[in-house]
Amino acid sequence: MTLAEAKSHLRVLYDDEDAYIEMLIAAAREYAENYQNRVYVERTDVNGNPVEAEAMPAMEKAACLLLIGHWFEHRETVNIGSTATEVPLSATMILNLRRNLPI
């Protein structure tokens, strides 16, 4: 997912928060990887062996955009004077579709 895709989803037209949005992109991808037990960015395992990444399907990208939007709008742990919110259920439901459950 690119910065331009995330900014378009967030309807952000300025560059002041690019670093923050890039951090949210990485966090959403990591959340999806950890939740689904998948790898979307190549890395090495604990033994230094390369772990091959798979392409992130459009549905997972949509879930990541939902997470990014949620985190962008709700920057504090607690929002006083508003309804409590958590990770959007729709993002979790999308990520459940291809979740690898450990045996």
DSSP file (Angstrom, degrees, kcal/mol; ACC not computed):
  #  RESIDUE AA STRUCTURE BP1 BP2  ACC     N-H-->O    O-->H-N    N-H-->O    O-->H-N    TCO  KAPPA ALPHA  PHI   PSI    X-CA   Y-CA   Z-CA
    1    1 A M              0   0    0      0, 0.0     2,-0.2     0, 0.0    28,-0.1   0.000 360.0 360.0 360.0 138.0    0.0    0.0    0.0
    2    2 A T     >  -     0   0    0      1,-0.1     4,-2.1    23,-0.0     5,-0.2  -0.560 360.0-117.1 -99.6 162.6    1.3    3.4   -0.9
    3    3 A L  H  > S+     0   0    0      1,-0.2     4,-2.9     2,-0.2     5,-0.2   0.896 117.1  55.3 -60.1 -41.0    1.2    6.7    0.9
    4    4 A A  H  > S+     0   0    0      1,-0.2     4,-2.2     2,-0.2    -1,-0.2   0.893 106.9  49.6 -61.8 -40.7   -0.9    8.1   -2.0
    5    5 A E  H  > S+     0   0    0      2,-0.2     4,-2.2     1,-0.2    -1,-0.2   0.924 113.5  45.7 -63.8 -44.3   -3.5    5.3   -1.6
    6    6 A A  H  X S+     0   0    0     -4,-2.1     4,-2.4     2,-0.2    -2,-0.2   0.920 112.8  49.4 -66.1 -43.3   -3.7    5.9    2.1
    7    7 A K  H  X>S+     0   0    0     -4,-2.9     5,-2.4     1,-0.2     4,-1.0   0.880 110.1  51.7 -64.8 -36.9   -3.9    9.7    1.7
    8    8 A S  H  <5S+     0   0    0     -4,-2.2     3,-0.4    -5,-0.2    -1,-0.2   0.928 110.9  47.7 -63.1 -44.5   -6.6    9.3   -0.9
    9    9 A H  H  <5S+     0   0    0     -4,-2.2    -2,-0.2     1,-0.2    -1,-0.2   0.897 116.4  43.5 -62.3 -40.2   -8.6    7.1    1.4
   10   10 A L  H  <5S-     0   0    0     -4,-2.4    -1,-0.2    -5,-0.1    -2,-0.2   0.596 107.2-128.1 -80.1 -11.0   -8.2    9.6    4.3
   11   11 A R  T  <5 +     0   0    0     -4,-1.0     2,-0.6    -3,-0.4    -3,-0.2   0.888  51.8 159.1  60.0  41.9   -8.9   12.5    2.0
   12   12 A V      < +     0   0    0     -5,-2.4    -1,-0.2    -6,-0.1    -2,-0.1  -0.859  20.2 176.2 -97.3 123.7   -5.7   14.2    3.1
   13   13 A L        +     0   0    0     -2,-0.6     2,-0.2    -3,-0.1    -1,-0.1   0.465  56.5  73.1-105.6  -4.8   -4.5   16.8    0.7
   14   14 A Y  S    S-     0   0    0     -7,-0.1     3,-0.2     1,-0.1    -2,-0.0  -0.639  70.0-137.3-110.8 167.4   -1.5   18.2    2.6
   15   15 A D  S >  S+     0   0    0     -2,-0.2     3,-1.6     1,-0.2     4,-0.3   0.414  75.8 100.4-103.4  -0.2    1.9   16.7    3.4
   16   16 A D  T 3  S+     0   0    0      1,-0.3     3,-0.2     2,-0.1    -1,-0.2   0.785  90.2  37.4 -59.6 -29.8    2.3   17.6    7.1
   17   17 A E  T 3> S+     0   0    0     -3,-0.2     4,-2.7     1,-0.2    -1,-0.3   0.136  78.2 115.3-112.0  19.9    1.3   14.2    8.3
   18   18 A D  H <> S+     0   0    0     -3,-1.6     4,-2.7     1,-0.2     5,-0.2   0.905  78.2  50.3 -57.0 -44.2    3.0   12.0    5.7
   19   19 A A  H  > S+     0   0    0     -4,-0.3     4,-1.9    -3,-0.2    -1,-0.2   0.906 112.4  47.7 -62.4 -40.9    5.4   10.4    8.3
   20   20 A Y  H  > S+     0   0    0      2,-0.2     4,-2.1     1,-0.2    -2,-0.2   0.915 112.4  48.7 -65.5 -43.2    2.5    9.6   10.6
   21   21 A I  H  X S+     0   0    0     -4,-2.7     4,-2.3     1,-0.2    -2,-0.2   0.893 109.2  53.0 -65.6 -39.4    0.4    8.1    7.8
   22   22 A E  H  X S+     0   0    0     -4,-2.7     4,-2.1    -5,-0.2    -1,-0.2   0.887 108.5  50.7 -62.1 -38.2    3.4    6.0    6.6
   23   23 A M  H  X S+     0   0    0     -4,-1.9     4,-2.4     1,-0.2    -2,-0.2   0.894 109.3  50.8 -65.1 -39.6    3.7    4.7   10.2
   24   24 A L  H  X S+     0   0    0     -4,-2.1     4,-2.8     2,-0.2    -2,-0.2   0.878 107.4  53.8 -65.1 -37.5    0.0    3.8   10.2
   25   25 A I  H  X S+     0   0    0     -4,-2.3     4,-2.3     2,-0.2    -2,-0.2   0.944 111.4  44.9 -59.9 -48.4    0.5    2.0    6.8
   26   26 A A  H  X S+     0   0    0     -4,-2.1     4,-2.5     1,-0.2    -2,-0.2   0.905 113.9  49.8 -62.9 -41.4    3.2   -0.1    8.4
   27   27 A A  H  X S+     0   0    0     -4,-2.4     4,-2.6     2,-0.2    -2,-0.2   0.903 110.6  49.0 -65.5 -41.6    1.2   -0.7   11.5
   28   28 A A  H  X S+     0   0    0     -4,-2.8     4,-2.5     2,-0.2    -1,-0.2   0.905 112.1  48.8 -65.6 -40.9   -1.9   -1.8    9.6
   29   29 A R  H  X S+     0   0    0     -4,-2.3     4,-2.8     2,-0.2    -2,-0.2   0.931 113.0  47.4 -63.6 -45.2    0.2   -4.2    7.5
   30   30 A E  H  X S+     0   0    0     -4,-2.5     4,-2.9     2,-0.2     5,-0.3   0.898 110.7  52.3 -62.4 -40.2    1.8   -5.7   10.6
   31   31 A Y  H  X S+     0   0    0     -4,-2.6     4,-2.8     2,-0.2     5,-0.2   0.944 111.9  45.9 -59.7 -47.9   -1.6   -6.0   12.2
   32   32 A A  H  X S+     0   0    0     -4,-2.5     4,-2.6     2,-0.2     6,-0.2   0.922 113.6  49.2 -62.4 -44.6   -2.9   -7.9    9.2
   33   33 A E  H  X>S+     0   0    0     -4,-2.8     5,-1.7     1,-0.2     4,-1.4   0.939 115.7  42.4 -60.3 -47.9    0.2  -10.1    9.0
   34   34 A N  H  <5S+     0   0    0     -4,-2.9    -2,-0.2     2,-0.2    -1,-0.2   0.898 116.7  47.1 -67.5 -41.0    0.0  -11.0   12.7
   35   35 A Y  H  <5S+     0   0    0     -4,-2.8    -1,-0.2    -5,-0.3    -2,-0.2   0.895 122.2  35.1 -67.8 -40.4   -3.8  -11.5   12.8
   36   36 A Q  H  <5S-     0   0    0     -4,-2.6    64,-2.6    -5,-0.2    -1,-0.2   0.553 102.1-125.9 -91.8  -8.3   -3.8  -13.6    9.7
   37   37 A N  T  <5 +     0   0    0     -4,-1.4     2,-0.3     1,-0.2    -3,-0.2   0.947  69.7 124.4  57.3  49.1   -0.5  -15.4   10.2
   38   38 A R      < -     0   0    0     -5,-1.7     2,-0.5    -6,-0.2    -1,-0.2  -0.821  58.8-129.0-130.1 168.9    0.7  -14.3    6.8
   39   39 A V        +     0   0    0     -2,-0.3    15,-2.8    13,-0.1     3,-0.1  -0.985  26.4 166.5-126.5 121.4    3.7  -12.4    5.4
   40   40 A Y  S    S+     0   0    0     -2,-0.5     2,-0.4    13,-0.2    16,-0.2   0.509  71.4  48.6-109.3 -10.2    3.1   -9.4    3.1
   41   41 A V  S    S-     0   0    0     11,-0.1    -1,-0.2    14,-0.1    10,-0.1  -0.997  93.1-110.2-132.1 128.3    6.7   -8.0    3.2
   42   42 A E        +     0   0    0     -2,-0.4     2,-0.3    -3,-0.1    10,-0.2  -0.234  52.5 147.8 -57.2 141.2    9.8  -10.1    2.7
   43   43 A R  E     -A   51   0A   0      8,-1.4     8,-3.8     6,-0.1     2,-0.3  -0.877  43.4 -97.0-156.0-175.9   11.8  -10.6    5.8
   44   44 A T  E     -A   50   0A   0      6,-0.3     2,-0.0    -2,-0.3     5,-0.0  -0.881  31.0-127.1-114.9 151.1   14.1  -13.2    7.6
   45   45 A D    >   -     0   0    0      4,-2.9     3,-2.0    -2,-0.3    -1,-0.1  -0.166  44.9 -81.8 -83.1-174.5   13.1  -15.6   10.3
   46   46 A V  T 3  S+     0   0    0      1,-0.3    -1,-0.1     2,-0.1    -2,-0.0   0.731 131.8  52.9 -63.9 -22.0   14.8  -16.0   13.6
   47   47 A N  T 3  S-     0   0    0      2,-0.1    -1,-0.3     3,-0.0    -3,-0.0   0.384 121.2-106.1 -92.6   2.8   17.5  -18.2   12.0
   48   48 A G  S <  S+     0   0    0     -3,-2.0    -2,-0.1     1,-0.3     0, 0.0   0.541  74.1 140.7  85.3   6.9   18.2  -15.6    9.3
   49   49 A N        -     0   0    0      1,-0.1    -4,-2.9    -5,-0.0    -1,-0.3  -0.640  58.4-107.2 -83.0 139.4   16.5  -17.5    6.5
   50   50 A P  E     -A   44   0A   0      0, 0.0     2,-0.6     0, 0.0    -6,-0.3  -0.407  25.6-150.6 -67.3 139.5   14.4  -15.5    4.1
   51   51 A V  E     -A   43   0A   0     -8,-3.8    -8,-1.4    -2,-0.1     2,-0.2  -0.959  19.8-128.1-111.0 119.3   10.6  -15.7    4.4
   52   52 A E        -     0   0    0     -2,-0.6     2,-0.2   -10,-0.2   -13,-0.1  -0.423  20.0-137.6 -71.6 137.1    8.9  -15.2    1.1
   53   53 A A        -     0   0    0     -2,-0.2     2,-0.3   -13,-0.1   -13,-0.2  -0.609   8.6-142.7 -91.6 153.1    6.1  -12.6    1.0
   54   54 A E        -     0   0    0    -15,-2.8     2,-0.1    -2,-0.2   -16,-0.0  -0.806  31.0 -95.5-108.6 157.4    2.8  -13.0   -0.7
   55   55 A A        -     0   0    0     -2,-0.3   -14,-0.1     1,-0.1   -16,-0.1  -0.468  38.7-118.9 -69.5 141.1    0.9  -10.3   -2.6
   56   56 A M        -     0   0    0    -16,-0.2    -1,-0.1    -2,-0.1     5,-0.0  -0.738  30.5-132.5 -84.0 117.3   -1.7   -8.5   -0.4
   57   57 A P     >  -     0   0    0      0, 0.0     4,-2.1     0, 0.0     3,-0.3  -0.182  23.7-104.6 -65.3 162.7   -5.1   -9.0   -2.1
   58   58 A A  H  > S+     0   0    0      1,-0.2     4,-2.5     2,-0.2     5,-0.2   0.843 119.1  57.2 -57.9 -37.0   -7.5   -6.1   -2.5
   59   59 A M  H  > S+     0   0    0      1,-0.2     4,-2.1     2,-0.2    -1,-0.2   0.912 107.6  46.8 -64.6 -41.0   -9.7   -7.2    0.4
   60   60 A E  H  > S+     0   0    0     -3,-0.3     4,-2.5     2,-0.2    -1,-0.2   0.874 110.6  53.1 -67.4 -36.3   -6.8   -7.1    2.8
   61   61 A K  H  X S+     0   0    0     -4,-2.1     4,-2.4     2,-0.2    -2,-0.2   0.912 108.1  51.1 -61.9 -41.2   -5.8   -3.7    1.4
   62   62 A A  H  X S+     0   0    0     -4,-2.5     4,-2.0     2,-0.2    -2,-0.2   0.909 109.6  49.9 -62.4 -41.2   -9.4   -2.5    2.1
   63   63 A A  H  X S+     0   0    0     -4,-2.1     4,-2.2     1,-0.2    -2,-0.2   0.912 110.3  50.3 -62.9 -42.3   -9.1   -3.9    5.7
   64   64 A C  H  X S+     0   0    0     -4,-2.5     4,-2.9     1,-0.2    -2,-0.2   0.893 108.4  52.4 -63.4 -39.5   -5.8   -2.0    6.2
   65   65 A L  H  X S+     0   0    0     -4,-2.4     4,-2.6     2,-0.2    -1,-0.2   0.888 108.0  51.6 -64.1 -37.7   -7.4    1.2    4.8
   66   66 A L  H  X S+     0   0    0     -4,-2.0     4,-2.3     2,-0.2    -2,-0.2   0.922 111.9  46.8 -62.7 -43.2  -10.2    0.8    7.4
   67   67 A L  H  X S+     0   0    0     -4,-2.2     4,-2.9     2,-0.2     5,-0.3   0.929 112.0  49.9 -63.5 -45.3   -7.7    0.4   10.1
   68   68 A I  H  X S+     0   0    0     -4,-2.9     4,-2.5     1,-0.2    -2,-0.2   0.923 111.8  48.3 -60.1 -45.2   -5.6    3.3    9.0
   69   69 A G  H  X S+     0   0    0     -4,-2.6     4,-1.9     2,-0.2    -1,-0.2   0.905 112.5  48.9 -61.6 -42.2   -8.8    5.5    8.8
   70   70 A H  H  X S+     0   0    0     -4,-2.3     4,-2.0     1,-0.2    -2,-0.2   0.941 114.8  43.6 -63.2 -48.3   -9.8    4.4   12.3
   71   71 A W  H  < S+     0   0    0     -4,-2.9    -2,-0.2     1,-0.2    -1,-0.2   0.843 111.3  54.9 -68.5 -33.0   -6.4    5.1   13.8
   72   72 A F  H  < S+     0   0    0     -4,-2.5     3,-0.3    -5,-0.3    -1,-0.2   0.892 115.0  39.3 -66.3 -39.3   -6.0    8.4   12.0
   73   73 A E  H  < S+     0   0    0     -4,-1.9     2,-0.6     1,-0.2    -2,-0.2   0.775 119.4  46.5 -81.4 -27.7   -9.3    9.6   13.4
   74   74 A H     <  +     0   0    0     -4,-2.0    -1,-0.2    -5,-0.2     5,-0.0  -0.771  62.2 158.1-119.8  84.1   -8.9    8.2   16.9
   75   75 A R        +     0   0    0     -2,-0.6     2,-0.3    -3,-0.3    -1,-0.1   0.596  55.6  68.2 -86.2 -12.2   -5.4    9.0   18.0
   76   76 A E  S    S-     0   0    0      1,-0.1     3,-0.1     0, 0.0     0, 0.0  -0.738  80.5-126.7-107.6 156.5   -5.9    8.7   21.7
   77   77 A T  S    S+     0   0    0     -2,-0.3     2,-0.4     1,-0.2    -1,-0.1   0.888 101.1  30.0 -65.7 -39.4   -6.6    5.6   23.8
   78   78 A V        -     0   0    0      6,-0.1     2,-0.7    -3,-0.0    -1,-0.2  -0.983  69.6-155.9-125.4 132.7   -9.7    7.2   25.3
   79   79 A N    >   -     0   0    0     -2,-0.4     3,-1.2     3,-0.1     2,-0.3  -0.918  18.1-146.0-106.9 107.7  -11.9    9.8   23.6
   80   80 A I  T 3  S+     0   0    0     -2,-0.7     3,-0.1     1,-0.2    -2,-0.0  -0.533  81.4  19.1 -74.4 134.2  -13.7   11.8   26.2
   81   81 A G  T 3  S+     0   0    0      1,-0.3     2,-0.3    -2,-0.3    -1,-0.2   0.589 112.5  81.2  85.3  10.4  -17.2   12.9   25.2
   82   82 A S  S <  S-     0   0    0     -3,-1.2    -1,-0.3     3,-0.0     2,-0.2  -0.906  89.4 -79.3-139.7 171.0  -17.6   10.4   22.4
   83   83 A T        -     0   0    0     -2,-0.3     2,-0.1    -3,-0.1    -4,-0.0  -0.474  52.5-107.3 -70.5 137.3  -18.6    6.7   22.0
   84   84 A A        -     0   0    0     -2,-0.2     2,-0.3    -6,-0.1    -1,-0.1  -0.389  42.1-166.6 -63.1 140.9  -15.8    4.3   22.8
   85   85 A T        -     0   0    0     -2,-0.1     2,-0.2    -3,-0.1    -6,-0.1  -0.928  13.3-178.3-131.2 155.4  -14.4    2.6   19.7
   86   86 A E        -     0   0    0     -2,-0.3     3,-0.1     1,-0.1     0, 0.0  -0.726  55.8 -39.9-135.0-172.9  -12.2   -0.4   18.9
   87   87 A V  S    S-     0   0    0     -2,-0.2    -1,-0.1     1,-0.1   -20,-0.1  -0.289  80.0 -96.4 -52.8 130.1  -10.8   -1.9   15.8
   88   88 A P    >>  -     0   0    0      0, 0.0     4,-1.7     0, 0.0     3,-0.7  -0.254  24.9-137.8 -55.8 130.4  -13.6   -1.8   13.2
   89   89 A L  H 3> S+     0   0    0      1,-0.2     4,-2.8     2,-0.2     5,-0.2   0.853 102.4  60.5 -57.2 -37.1  -15.5   -5.0   13.0
   90   90 A S  H 3> S+     0   0    0      1,-0.2     4,-2.0     2,-0.2    -1,-0.2   0.873 103.2  50.7 -62.3 -36.3  -15.6   -4.9    9.2
   91   91 A A  H <> S+     0   0    0     -3,-0.7     4,-2.4     2,-0.2    -1,-0.2   0.928 112.0  47.0 -65.4 -44.7  -11.7   -4.9    9.1
   92   92 A T  H  X S+     0   0    0     -4,-1.7     4,-1.9     1,-0.2    -2,-0.2   0.907 110.7  52.4 -63.5 -41.9  -11.6   -8.0   11.4
   93   93 A M  H  X S+     0   0    0     -4,-2.8     4,-0.7     2,-0.2    -1,-0.2   0.901 110.6  47.7 -62.3 -41.2  -14.3   -9.7    9.3
   94   94 A I  H >< S+     0   0    0     -4,-2.0     3,-1.1     1,-0.2     4,-0.5   0.937 112.0  49.1 -64.2 -46.5  -12.4   -9.1    6.1
   95   95 A L  H >< S+     0   0    0     -4,-2.4     3,-0.7     1,-0.3    -1,-0.2   0.791 102.8  63.2 -65.9 -26.8   -9.1  -10.4    7.7
   96   96 A N  H >< S+     0   0    0     -4,-1.9     3,-1.2     1,-0.2    -1,-0.3   0.776  87.1  73.9 -65.7 -25.9  -10.9  -13.5    9.0
   97   97 A L  T << S+     0   0    0     -3,-1.1    -1,-0.2    -4,-0.7    -2,-0.2   0.844 113.0  20.8 -60.8 -35.7  -11.7  -14.6    5.4
   98   98 A R  T <  S+     0   0    0     -3,-0.7     2,-0.3    -4,-0.5    -1,-0.3   0.010  89.1 143.6-121.6  28.2   -8.1  -15.7    4.7
   99   99 A R    <   -     0   0    0     -3,-1.2     2,-0.8     1,-0.1   -62,-0.1  -0.524  43.9-142.1 -73.9 130.2   -6.8  -16.1    8.3
  100  100 A N        -     0   0    0    -64,-2.6    -1,-0.1    -2,-0.3    -2,-0.1  -0.840  17.9-154.9 -90.5 111.7   -4.4  -19.0    8.8
  101  101 A L        -     0   0    0     -2,-0.8   -65,-0.0     1,-0.0   -64,-0.0  -0.757  17.9-118.2 -90.2 131.0   -5.2  -20.5   12.2
  102  102 A P              0   0    0      0, 0.0    -1,-0.0     0, 0.0   -65,-0.0  -0.339 360.0 360.0 -64.3 148.0   -2.4  -22.3   14.0
  103  103 A I              0   0    0     -2,-0.0    -2,-0.0     0, 0.0     0, 0.0   0.417 360.0 360.0 -92.9 360.0   -3.0  -26.0   14.6
